[in-house]
Amino acid sequence: MTHQPGLWTTEDDLMIQRVGEPGFYPVIVFDLDGTLLRGTTVSLLLAQWLGQTEEIAALERAFHAHEISNSVVADTSAGWLAGQSTADAWRVLMDGTWIAGMAETFRALADAGVSLLLGHRLITFNRRGYPGSGAAPRDWRAHAADAAELVESLDVAPVAVVAHSSGAIAALELAVCRPELVGSLVLLDPAFGAAHNLTPAFAGAVVKARLLWLVGRRRRAIDGWLRFVTSYSTGGSAFERMGEERREALRANAEGVFADLASGDGSHIGAAELASIRAPVNIITATLSPAFLQKTSAALAKRLPSATTRSLPGAGHAMAFDQPDELLAELRIALDASSSPAVDG
C-alpha cells in the first residue's frame, strides 16, 4: 500500500480508512481529465456512505486495467451520487477539500441530477483562454458575450453569477450589457479596477511576471504570479502549501491568466454603468488576500452602494483552498436570496 496525503491505493483492493483514524485525510480529488475516483479518499467515503465498497473497488480495478475510460468512471460515480438525497449528496461531497477538476466534476454531477448548492442548478462557464475553451479574446466584452450566449442557449435566465478575481470583470460586464440575464451577482475577491488600487507589491509582481512571460520564461512567470496573488498578509502563500498536482493544474491556466492580465482591469465600465446594475450584488473578500485585492473590493463596494459586503476570515485569494467549508457556507447565504440557477465563472 502506498500512502500520500489524500491518497490510499493498493494493487488489488480498496482500503477503507475510517474518519478520525491516524492518517485519514478528507480530501476529495477530481483529476483535470474528469476522473472522479481512482484511489482517492472520496472513493473510500463513497464506499462507506453508499454501502458500495465492492462496486467501487471493481470500478477502480477496471480503470487501472484500462478496461474502462475516465468518463465511464466519472459518469458511474456521479450516477451513484444522484441516487442520494440532496442533503446526503451535500454531506458526501462537502466533507472534504475540493482540489482540481471542479468544472468537470460539477458538470458530471449536474448532468446526473445532483444539486450541489441545495436547490440551485449549477452551470460552469469555462472562459476562452483557459484549457479546453480555445484562444483568449483578450476582451472582457467578448467574455460577457460568451456568458450571455451560454445562458440563452440553456434558457435559464435570470441567473445568479458567481465570479472570482478578474472573472468579476466579465460578470459586471454581463450585468451591465445584458441585465435581463442576471438575477444576482456574487463576487469573490473581485479584481476590478486594479490599476486604480495599486500597491508597490502588486505593481512589482505584475511587471516581473509579464516580463518573464514575454522573454519565454513562462514557468517562472506563472509560478511567481501565483505565489504573489495567493500570498497571505501574514506571510507565505497558498501556492506554496499546495501539492504539486494542484500547482500543475494551476500552471495549466497560464495562457488564460496572462491574457486576463493583458485585457485591462475593467475600468472601461464607467460609474454610470455600474450604478445602472439593479441585480443584488454580494462582495465576499478574503481577509488575508494581498492588499490590492482588499482595496479593489472596498472600492467596488463604494461604487455599488446597494452591494452587500462580507468577509471570509482565515482565507487568502485561493479561497476554495484555504477555507472551503466556510466559502461554501457564504455562497449558500448569498444564493439563498435568489431562486436563479448559479453560474460559476
Secondary structure as GFF3:
##gff-version 3
##sequence-region A 1 345
A	DSSP	beta_strand	2	4	.	.	.	ID=ss1
A	DSSP	beta_strand	7	9	.	.	.	ID=ss2
A	DSSP	beta_strand	27	29	.	.	.	ID=ss3
A	DSSP	alpha_helix	41	50	.	.	.	ID=ss4
A	DSSP	alpha_helix	53	64	.	.	.	ID=ss5
A	DSSP	alpha_helix	70	82	.	.	.	ID=ss6
A	DSSP	alpha_helix	86	94	.	.	.	ID=ss7
A	DSSP	beta_strand	97	99	.	.	.	ID=ss8
A	DSSP	alpha_helix	102	112	.	.	.	ID=ss9
A	DSSP	beta_strand	122	124	.	.	.	ID=ss10
A	DSSP	alpha_helix	140	154	.	.	.	ID=ss11
A	DSSP	beta_strand	159	164	.	.	.	ID=ss12
A	DSSP	alpha_helix	167	177	.	.	.	ID=ss13
A	DSSP	three_ten_helix	179	181	.	.	.	ID=ss14
A	DSSP	beta_strand	182	188	.	.	.	ID=ss15
A	DSSP	three_ten_helix	194	196	.	.	.	ID=ss16
A	DSSP	alpha_helix	200	214	.	.	.	ID=ss17
A	DSSP	alpha_helix	218	229	.	.	.	ID=ss18
A	DSSP	alpha_helix	238	241	.	.	.	ID=ss19
A	DSSP	alpha_helix	244	251	.	.	.	ID=ss20
A	DSSP	alpha_helix	254	261	.	.	.	ID=ss21
A	DSSP	alpha_helix	271	275	.	.	.	ID=ss22
A	DSSP	beta_strand	281	286	.	.	.	ID=ss23
A	DSSP	alpha_helix	291	303	.	.	.	ID=ss24
A	DSSP	beta_strand	308	312	.	.	.	ID=ss25
A	DSSP	alpha_helix	319	322	.	.	.	ID=ss26
A	DSSP	alpha_helix	324	336	.	.	.	ID=ss27
A	DSSP	beta_strand	342	344	.	.	.	ID=ss28
###
